[in-house]
């Protein structure tokens, strides 16, 4: 029978925290994260800040450029960059 690892280091906890924000973390990862957060003040703060950032971005109603617009900007930028470097 294999031993289940419950304690995780901070870098893994932060990764799971990020995955949780995007609903990509497994139940087992969430359990290990919550155990970690019980004893790690730094990761609790990271998790809190991460949630605040996600909520703020969601509330902001930012509109992203579509792919065509981005491609046009990229071509224009590359053209100007080429002109300047010559």
Secondary structure by P-SEA (a helix, b strand, c coil): cccccccccaaaaaaaaaaaaaccccaaaaaaaaaaaaccaaaaaaaaaaaaaaaaaaacbbbbbcaaaaaaaaaaaaaaaaaaac
